[in-house]
Amino acid sequence: MMQEGLKKTGLSAAALALTAAALLALGGCGGGSASVTSVIDLKSEGIQANGELKPSVRCGWGSLWVPLEWGNVPDDTKELAVYLGRFKNVKENGERKVEVQFADLVSKFKPTERQLVANVLPEGVSWSWFGENCIPRASKDARVLLAVFALDHVRHRAMNRALATRLTEEALADPNPTEGPRSPGELTEDATAVGRLITTYTGPH
């Protein structure tokens, strides 16, 4: 195992968790392409029964700072990818839209992996990110999308704002997506199953 060396400062806060099954029920297909047929059971021991993050779960030590566990994946899975993205809803020209402020994609997890220890990544994985991980103290409405993708191809995978926006819009079942048909990308094209959680910050611990 290796410890992430990204230097970030920040804080943590409470969260509201939504199950992957509920999100997929809203979104229809789930992972981003019509080929997605399975839901991965995704959960976090860092989320309390009331839906808030435990005080001990804090950003600032690494890019994937929320511990995750997931269930079985399809037999044809070649790699797993874990996504963490921070976003909020904003108004632009009188319309509400998603604004992704930070996104991190860690790929090339072995299909046999079933958990992510916070801030610790297995050897051999790769990651790509943009933005500032931790949430400004003044922010009260920032949310975090957590997802695990089962993929049927092994590729180099890069994260960018357009892809992060699409993944977030899909998770929220946004009826008016800005990035839906224009940025499918290999991540969503290769996905055969997906699990999701959404957490909401309510203030610093």
Secondary structure, DSSP 8 states (H G I E B T S, - for coil): -EE---------B------HHHHHHHHSS-SSSTT--EE--EE-TTB-TTS-B-TT--SSS-S--S-EEE----TT--EEEEEEEEEEEEEETTEEEEEEEEEEEEEEE-TT--EE-TTEE-TT-EEEEEE--S--TT-SS-EEEEEEEEESS-------HHHHHHHHHHHTT-SS-SSTTT--HHHHHHEEEEEEEEEE--SB-
